[in-house]
Amino acid sequence: MLLTNIFRFVVILLLQVLVFSNVGISGSIYPAFYVYFILLLPFETAGWLLLFSAFAMGLSVDMFTNSLGINAAAAVFTAFVRPAAIRILRSAREYEPGITPGIKDLGFRWFFLYATILITVHHTALFLVEAFTFDDFLQTLRRILASSAVTLGVALIAQLLFIKQDKK
């Protein structure tokens, strides 16, 4: 599982830096695909490791995009909120050993709600830290909602593409 998460970290970081950070949709939409890494960490991940992993991902994105720590701050905040989101969306299967937060194990509805909550939390933190003011709050709110929708769409596509089909 450790090697899987390290591989996932590298692949998601490369996709974020090489593809999604260079996609400027109407100048205000930022698909922060790297939050997908935080979403997919196993339920059993210790709190300190969850926060450290999110910080490492956010800081890595910051280093490659020269964004002064805002991605690291948003990623750590998202990781901090993640256990509460999981408690809110409690599922009968979520704490069985080997279950991961995804469509395959918990279903589309559960993953959609989980991803929506955490991606919106992430983008809210990201854009509020970036703006550092409530002036022109409606523009910031539009950026939060539009970027969250695009990131959620990409995360759902990634989930659907990589669901391992059970052989019958």
N, C-alpha and C positions, 0 to 999 in steps of 0.2 A: 504494500500500500504506500509506503514511503517513496519508493521509486516512481510509482504512478503519479503521485502528487508533485514530485520534483519535475517529472517530464511535463505534466500539465502546466506547472508554473512557467517553465521555459517556453512552451508552445504558445500559451496565452499571452505572455509578455511580448514575444516576437510578433504575434498578430496585432497586439495593441500598438506597439511601436512602429511597425512597418506598414500596417494597413489602416487601422482605425484612427490613429492620431493624425494621419494625413488626409482623412476624409472630412472635409469641411462642408457640411450640408447647410446651405443658406447662411453660413457664417455664425450660426448660434447653436447648432446641434453638435454635441460632442458624444459620440458613442464610446462610452467607457467600458469596453468589453472585459477589461481586467477584473472587474467586480465579479465576473463569472467564476473566477478562481475561488473567491471567498464563499460563493454560494455552494460550490461543490465539495468543500472540505468535509470530511466525515463527521458524523454526529459525535463520535467519541473524542474528537480533537480537544485537548486540554485548553482551557481558557487562555493561558499565557502563550501557548503555541499558535492558537487562532489569531491573537493580537499580533504576535511577532510575524507570522506568515503574511498577514494583511499589510503590516508595516513594510515588510520586505518587498512585496509586490508594488505597493504604492510608491515607495522610495525608488524602486527600479524604474517605474514609469516616469517619475519626476526627473531622474537623472538623464534619461534618454530624451525627454521632451523639454527639459529646462524650465520646469514649472514650479520651482521653489517650495516644494513640500505640500502643496494643496492636495495632490492625489494621495499622499501618505496619510494626511490628516483625515480625509474622507474615507479611505480604506479602513483605517483603525476604528473610526466611529462606526462604520458599517459592521465590522467584526464585533464590536462591543454590543451592538443592538441585536445581532444575529441570534443569540440564545433566547432572548425575549420573543423574537418573531417565531422561533421554533416552538416555544411554549404556547403561544397564541394559536398556532396552527396544529396543535397536537394531533398526531395520527397514531393509530393502534400499532403500526409497524415501525415507527421511527427509531425506537431504541433497540431493536433487534440487532445482534452483531452482524456486521457486514452490510447493513442498509445505509445507502448514501442518499443525500437530498437530491432527488432527480425524478424524472417522469417514470422511468422504468420501475423503481421501487415504490414510489408513493403516488403515482398518477399525475395526469396533466393538471387537474384542478389544484391539487396541493402545491405542485411546483410553480404554477402560474401565480398563485397568491403569494407564496414565499418569495419568489423572484421579484414580483411587483413591489412588495413591501421593502425589501432590502435595496433594490436598485433605486427606488424613489428616495429612500433615506440617504443613500450614497450621493445621488445627484443633488439633493437638497444641501447636504453638507458641503459638497464640492463647490457649487455655485455661490452659496452664501459666503464661504471663506474667500472665494475668488473676488466677489463683488465687495465684500467687507463693508457694506452699507445697505440700508433699506431704501435708498433713493432708487427710483426706477424699479421698484419691486415687481411690477407687472412684467417687465422685460425678463427679469431673473426668473420669475415663476414660469413664463413661457419656455425659457431655456431648460428649466428643470423638467417640465412635463414632456417637452418634445424630445429631449435627450434620453429621458427615462423610457419613453415609448420605443425609441429606436434601439436602445441597448436591450430592452426586454425582448424585442423582436429578434435580435441577433442571438440572444441567449436561448430563446425557444427554438430557433432554427438549429443551433448547435446541439441542443438536447435531442431534437428529433433526428438529426443526422447521425448521432453517435450512440443511439440506443442499440444495444446488442440484441439482436433477435434470438430468442430461444429456439434451438433446433428441436424439431418434433420428430 
